[in-house]
Amino acid sequence: MTSLESHKEKILVVDDEASIRRILETRLSMIGYDVVTAADGEEALDTFRNATPDLVVLDVMMPKLDGYGVCQELRKESDVPIIMLTA
């Protein structure tokens, strides 16, 4: 197996509700994705910079920095696809 074949796409899941993070992490891992998580907007930016994910699943309503603020910051440095979660 080459290094390209062994690459798992990485998804960053950001949500302040632990149960939603766990559900998404479990389901996405089951179908073969490498999943990293963050519980708020500030943690999301740090995790994004360290993990360099291929996709971000981003909750809108979060403490410290909401999803819109995170999205604006991410767009300053990346064009990674972002899926926004809303209630």
Contacts in CASP RR format, 6 or more apart in sequence:
PFRMAT RR
TARGET T0000
AUTHOR 0000-0000-0000
METHOD contacts of the structure
MODEL  1
MTSLESHKEKILVVDDEASIRRILETRLSMIGYDVVTAADGEEALDTFRN
ATPDLVVLDVMMPKLDGYGVCQELRKESDVPIIMLTA
8 32 0 8 1.000
8 33 0 8 1.000
8 34 0 8 1.000
9 33 0 8 1.000
9 34 0 8 1.000
9 54 0 8 1.000
9 55 0 8 1.000
10 33 0 8 1.000
10 34 0 8 1.000
10 35 0 8 1.000
10 36 0 8 1.000
10 51 0 8 1.000
10 52 0 8 1.000
10 53 0 8 1.000
10 54 0 8 1.000
10 55 0 8 1.000
11 28 0 8 1.000
11 33 0 8 1.000
11 34 0 8 1.000
11 35 0 8 1.000
11 36 0 8 1.000
11 53 0 8 1.000
11 54 0 8 1.000
11 55 0 8 1.000
11 56 0 8 1.000
11 57 0 8 1.000
12 35 0 8 1.000
12 36 0 8 1.000
12 37 0 8 1.000
12 38 0 8 1.000
12 44 0 8 1.000
12 47 0 8 1.000
12 48 0 8 1.000
12 51 0 8 1.000
12 53 0 8 1.000
12 55 0 8 1.000
12 56 0 8 1.000
12 57 0 8 1.000
13 21 0 8 1.000
13 24 0 8 1.000
13 25 0 8 1.000
13 28 0 8 1.000
13 35 0 8 1.000
13 36 0 8 1.000
13 37 0 8 1.000
13 38 0 8 1.000
13 57 0 8 1.000
14 37 0 8 1.000
14 38 0 8 1.000
14 39 0 8 1.000
14 40 0 8 1.000
14 41 0 8 1.000
14 43 0 8 1.000
14 44 0 8 1.000
14 47 0 8 1.000
14 56 0 8 1.000
14 57 0 8 1.000
14 58 0 8 1.000
14 59 0 8 1.000
14 62 0 8 1.000
14 67 0 8 1.000
14 70 0 8 1.000
15 21 0 8 1.000
15 24 0 8 1.000
15 37 0 8 1.000
15 39 0 8 1.000
15 57 0 8 1.000
15 59 0 8 1.000
15 62 0 8 1.000
15 85 0 8 1.000
16 39 0 8 1.000
16 40 0 8 1.000
16 59 0 8 1.000
16 61 0 8 1.000
16 62 0 8 1.000
16 63 0 8 1.000
17 59 0 8 1.000
18 39 0 8 1.000
20 59 0 8 1.000
20 85 0 8 1.000
21 37 0 8 1.000
21 39 0 8 1.000
24 35 0 8 1.000
24 57 0 8 1.000
25 35 0 8 1.000
25 37 0 8 1.000
28 35 0 8 1.000
29 35 0 8 1.000
36 47 0 8 1.000
36 51 0 8 1.000
36 53 0 8 1.000
37 47 0 8 1.000
38 44 0 8 1.000
38 46 0 8 1.000
38 47 0 8 1.000
38 48 0 8 1.000
40 62 0 8 1.000
40 63 0 8 1.000
40 64 0 8 1.000
40 65 0 8 1.000
41 62 0 8 1.000
41 64 0 8 1.000
41 65 0 8 1.000
41 66 0 8 1.000
41 67 0 8 1.000
41 69 0 8 1.000
41 70 0 8 1.000
42 64 0 8 1.000
42 65 0 8 1.000
44 56 0 8 1.000
44 58 0 8 1.000
44 65 0 8 1.000
44 67 0 8 1.000
44 70 0 8 1.000
45 65 0 8 1.000
45 70 0 8 1.000
45 73 0 8 1.000
45 74 0 8 1.000
48 56 0 8 1.000
48 74 0 8 1.000
48 78 0 8 1.000
48 80 0 8 1.000
53 80 0 8 1.000
54 80 0 8 1.000
54 81 0 8 1.000
55 80 0 8 1.000
55 81 0 8 1.000
55 82 0 8 1.000
55 83 0 8 1.000
56 74 0 8 1.000
56 80 0 8 1.000
56 81 0 8 1.000
56 82 0 8 1.000
56 83 0 8 1.000
57 82 0 8 1.000
57 83 0 8 1.000
57 85 0 8 1.000
58 67 0 8 1.000
58 70 0 8 1.000
58 71 0 8 1.000
58 82 0 8 1.000
58 83 0 8 1.000
58 84 0 8 1.000
58 85 0 8 1.000
59 67 0 8 1.000
59 84 0 8 1.000
59 85 0 8 1.000
60 66 0 8 1.000
60 67 0 8 1.000
60 68 0 8 1.000
60 84 0 8 1.000
60 85 0 8 1.000
60 86 0 8 1.000
60 87 0 8 1.000
61 67 0 8 1.000
61 86 0 8 1.000
61 87 0 8 1.000
62 70 0 8 1.000
65 73 0 8 1.000
67 84 0 8 1.000
71 82 0 8 1.000
71 84 0 8 1.000
74 80 0 8 1.000
74 82 0 8 1.000
END
